[in-house]
Amino acid sequence: MVAGLCTNVVFGFIRAAILFAALDSAGGSIAGYDQGSVGAYVWLSQGLLGAIQLNGAADVGDRVRTGDVAVDLTRPVDLQTWHLAEDLGRSAYTVLPRLLPSVAVGALTVGLAMPATAWPYVLGAASIVLGVTLSFYCRFAVNVLGFWLLDTRGLRTLYMVVSTFLAGLYVPVALFPDWLRTLAHTTPFPSILQVPIDIVSGRLGPTDAAKAFAVQCFWVAVACLAGRLLMAAGRRKLVVQGG
């Protein structure tokens, strides 16, 4: 956790410097972002990296590859829900050692523009939970493909490259060219990271925030269903060495 926090802070300063330079060259504002909102975007996204994983990793993928998933499937618990509970617990644990210190460093150094009313924080907290859940369901679906691919490391790497970019980790999705922004919003990835940041930071008004939250709920349902269908198909296909 300490190593992760240090990495978050270092890359936070690097990203903030790059985006602030871009703001200066653009006259102080880009796509509605100014220095305060860019600071909020950078440090919230860095702080949420511990909670919201975008690297494609999931324990179930390794257990499918080794065949240990056969034991998991005999247990009286739903496999997807079991791993989701683990991921939510892991995510909640990162709030104190990574999220809050990262945001505090940003607030004490470059400054953050945060809302003065309560509703963005309340809805934003729920949005973060949905982002974590959606991230898990997407990673679960990718890893369950191991029933057919056996080794999903290449696919997970591809997922990490695509998801981190389209989720708005490197630059806000609002700064994408029109065609790329449209493409990004046809995927679930902005709902994983960009939407929670926009809601918590107050960039979205009440109506737009409610719409974005509803889109998150939609993608959570789609990703959950996709994982369940793949898991059901994988169970019928499962062959364990020696039996």
C-alpha positions as CSV (number, residue, x, y, z in Angstrom):
1,M,0.0,0.0,0.0
2,V,2.8,2.4,0.8
3,A,4.6,1.6,-2.5
4,G,1.3,2.1,-4.3
5,L,0.7,5.4,-2.6
6,C,4.2,6.7,-3.5
7,T,3.6,5.6,-7.1
8,N,0.3,7.4,-7.2
9,V,1.8,10.6,-5.9
10,V,4.8,10.6,-8.3
11,F,2.6,10.0,-11.3
12,G,0.1,12.4,-10.0
13,F,2.6,15.2,-10.1
14,I,3.8,14.1,-13.6
15,R,0.2,14.1,-15.0
16,A,-0.7,17.4,-13.3
17,A,2.4,19.1,-14.8
18,I,1.6,17.8,-18.3
19,L,-2.1,18.8,-18.2
20,F,-1.3,22.2,-16.6
21,A,1.1,22.9,-19.4
22,A,-1.6,22.0,-21.9
23,L,-4.0,24.4,-20.1
24,D,-1.5,27.2,-20.3
25,S,-1.0,26.7,-24.0
26,A,-4.7,26.7,-24.5
27,G,-5.3,29.9,-22.6
28,G,-6.3,28.4,-19.3
29,S,-9.2,26.2,-20.2
30,I,-9.8,23.0,-22.3
31,A,-13.2,21.4,-22.8
32,G,-14.5,23.1,-19.7
33,Y,-11.5,22.1,-17.5
34,D,-9.5,24.7,-15.7
35,Q,-6.6,24.3,-13.2
36,G,-8.8,23.4,-10.3
37,S,-10.9,20.8,-12.2
38,V,-7.8,19.3,-13.8
39,G,-6.3,19.0,-10.3
40,A,-9.4,17.2,-9.0
41,Y,-9.4,14.9,-12.1
42,V,-5.7,14.0,-11.7
43,W,-5.7,13.3,-8.0
44,L,-9.1,11.5,-7.8
45,S,-8.1,9.3,-10.7
46,Q,-4.7,8.5,-9.1
47,G,-6.4,7.8,-5.7
48,L,-9.0,5.5,-7.3
49,L,-6.4,3.4,-9.0
50,G,-6.1,1.2,-5.9
51,A,-9.8,0.7,-5.7
52,I,-10.7,0.4,-9.4
53,Q,-8.4,-2.1,-11.1
54,L,-8.0,-1.7,-14.9
55,N,-5.1,-4.2,-15.4
56,G,-7.3,-7.2,-16.3
57,A,-6.2,-9.4,-13.5
58,A,-8.6,-11.6,-11.6
59,D,-7.9,-14.7,-9.5
60,V,-10.5,-16.7,-11.4
61,G,-8.4,-16.6,-14.5
62,D,-5.5,-18.3,-12.9
63,R,-7.8,-20.9,-11.3
64,V,-9.3,-21.7,-14.7
65,R,-5.8,-22.1,-16.1
66,T,-4.7,-24.5,-13.4
67,G,-8.0,-26.4,-13.1
68,D,-8.6,-25.3,-9.5
69,V,-11.8,-23.8,-10.7
70,A,-13.3,-27.3,-10.7
71,V,-13.1,-27.3,-6.9
72,D,-14.6,-23.8,-6.8
73,L,-17.6,-25.0,-8.8
74,T,-18.4,-27.7,-6.2
75,R,-18.8,-25.1,-3.5
76,P,-22.3,-24.0,-2.4
77,V,-21.7,-20.4,-3.5
78,D,-22.1,-18.5,-6.8
79,L,-18.6,-18.1,-8.2
80,Q,-19.1,-14.7,-9.7
81,T,-20.7,-13.3,-6.5
82,W,-18.0,-14.8,-4.4
83,H,-15.2,-13.1,-6.3
84,L,-17.1,-9.9,-6.5
85,A,-17.4,-9.8,-2.7
86,E,-13.6,-10.3,-2.4
87,D,-13.0,-7.5,-4.9
88,L,-15.3,-5.1,-3.1
89,G,-13.5,-5.9,0.2
90,R,-10.1,-5.3,-1.4
91,S,-11.4,-2.0,-2.9
92,A,-12.8,-0.7,0.4
93,Y,-9.5,-1.4,2.1
94,T,-7.6,0.9,-0.3
95,V,-9.7,4.0,0.7
96,L,-7.7,4.9,3.8
97,P,-4.1,4.1,2.7
98,R,-4.4,5.2,-1.0
99,L,-7.4,7.3,-2.0
100,L,-7.6,9.8,0.9
101,P,-3.8,10.5,1.1
102,S,-3.6,11.0,-2.7
103,V,-6.4,13.5,-2.7
104,A,-4.9,15.2,0.4
105,V,-1.5,15.6,-1.4
106,G,-3.2,17.1,-4.4
107,A,-5.2,19.5,-2.3
108,L,-2.2,20.7,-0.4
109,T,0.0,21.1,-3.4
110,V,-1.7,21.9,-6.7
111,G,-5.2,22.6,-5.4
112,L,-8.5,20.9,-6.2
113,A,-11.8,22.4,-7.3
114,M,-14.4,20.3,-5.3
115,P,-18.1,20.9,-4.8
116,A,-19.4,22.7,-1.8
117,T,-22.7,20.7,-1.6
118,A,-23.2,17.2,-0.3
119,W,-25.1,15.5,-3.1
120,P,-22.0,15.0,-5.4
121,Y,-20.2,13.2,-2.6
122,V,-23.2,11.0,-1.8
123,L,-24.0,10.1,-5.4
124,G,-20.2,9.9,-6.2
125,A,-19.6,7.3,-3.5
126,A,-22.4,5.2,-5.0
127,S,-20.9,5.8,-8.4
128,I,-17.5,4.6,-7.2
129,V,-19.0,1.4,-5.9
130,L,-20.6,0.9,-9.3
131,G,-17.3,1.6,-11.0
132,V,-15.5,-1.0,-8.9
133,T,-18.3,-3.5,-9.6
134,L,-18.3,-2.8,-13.3
135,S,-14.5,-3.1,-13.4
136,F,-14.8,-6.5,-11.7
137,Y,-17.5,-7.8,-14.0
138,C,-15.6,-6.8,-17.1
139,R,-12.4,-8.5,-15.8
140,F,-14.3,-11.6,-14.8
141,A,-15.7,-11.9,-18.3
142,V,-12.3,-11.6,-19.8
143,N,-10.8,-14.1,-17.4
144,V,-13.6,-16.6,-17.9
145,L,-12.6,-16.8,-21.5
146,G,-9.8,-19.0,-20.2
147,F,-12.2,-21.9,-20.5
148,W,-11.5,-21.7,-24.3
149,L,-8.1,-19.9,-24.5
150,L,-6.5,-21.7,-21.5
151,D,-4.0,-18.8,-21.0
152,T,-5.6,-15.3,-20.9
153,R,-2.5,-13.3,-20.2
154,G,-2.3,-11.8,-23.7
155,L,-6.0,-11.0,-23.7
156,R,-5.7,-9.4,-20.2
157,T,-2.8,-7.2,-21.5
158,L,-4.9,-6.1,-24.4
159,Y,-7.8,-5.4,-22.1
160,M,-5.5,-3.3,-19.8
161,V,-4.3,-1.1,-22.7
162,V,-7.8,-0.5,-24.1
163,S,-9.6,0.0,-20.7
164,T,-7.1,2.3,-19.2
165,F,-7.2,4.6,-22.2
166,L,-10.9,4.6,-22.8
167,A,-11.7,4.9,-19.1
168,G,-10.1,8.3,-19.1
169,L,-7.0,7.4,-17.0
170,Y,-4.4,9.2,-19.1
171,V,-6.5,12.2,-20.2
172,P,-10.2,13.0,-19.5
173,V,-12.6,11.5,-22.1
174,A,-13.9,15.0,-22.7
175,L,-10.5,15.9,-24.3
176,F,-10.8,13.1,-26.9
177,P,-11.5,14.0,-30.5
178,D,-15.2,13.8,-31.3
179,W,-15.0,10.4,-33.0
180,L,-12.9,8.8,-30.3
181,R,-15.1,10.3,-27.5
182,T,-18.2,8.8,-29.3
183,L,-16.4,5.4,-29.5
184,A,-15.4,5.5,-25.9
185,H,-19.0,6.1,-24.8
186,T,-20.2,3.0,-26.7
187,T,-18.0,0.9,-24.3
188,P,-18.4,0.5,-20.5
189,F,-15.0,1.9,-19.8
190,P,-15.8,5.6,-19.1
191,S,-18.4,4.3,-16.5
192,I,-15.6,2.6,-14.6
193,L,-13.4,5.7,-13.9
194,Q,-14.4,8.9,-15.7
195,V,-18.0,9.0,-14.5
196,P,-17.2,8.5,-10.8
197,I,-14.6,11.3,-11.0
198,D,-17.0,13.6,-12.9
199,I,-19.7,13.1,-10.3
200,V,-17.5,13.4,-7.2
201,S,-15.7,16.5,-8.5
202,G,-19.0,18.2,-9.4
203,R,-18.2,18.5,-13.1
204,L,-21.7,17.1,-13.8
205,G,-24.8,18.8,-12.7
206,P,-27.6,16.9,-11.0
207,T,-29.5,15.9,-14.2
208,D,-26.3,14.9,-16.1
209,A,-25.0,13.1,-13.0
210,A,-28.2,11.1,-12.7
211,K,-28.1,10.2,-16.4
212,A,-24.4,9.1,-16.1
213,F,-25.3,7.0,-13.0
214,A,-28.1,5.3,-14.9
215,V,-25.7,4.5,-17.7
216,Q,-23.4,2.9,-15.1
217,C,-26.2,0.8,-13.8
218,F,-26.9,-0.4,-17.4
219,W,-23.3,-1.4,-18.0
220,V,-23.1,-3.2,-14.7
221,A,-26.2,-5.3,-15.7
222,V,-24.7,-6.0,-19.2
223,A,-21.3,-7.0,-17.9
224,C,-22.8,-9.1,-15.1
225,L,-25.0,-11.0,-17.6
226,A,-22.1,-11.5,-20.0
227,G,-20.0,-13.0,-17.3
228,R,-22.8,-15.3,-16.2
229,L,-23.4,-16.5,-19.7
230,L,-19.7,-17.2,-20.3
231,M,-19.5,-19.0,-17.0
232,A,-22.5,-21.2,-17.8
233,A,-21.0,-22.1,-21.1
234,G,-17.6,-22.7,-19.6
235,R,-19.0,-25.1,-17.0
236,R,-20.4,-27.2,-19.8
237,K,-17.0,-27.2,-21.5
238,L,-14.7,-27.7,-18.5
239,V,-12.3,-30.6,-18.7
240,V,-9.9,-31.2,-15.9
241,Q,-6.7,-33.1,-16.6
242,G,-6.9,-36.6,-15.3
243,G,-10.7,-36.8,-15.1
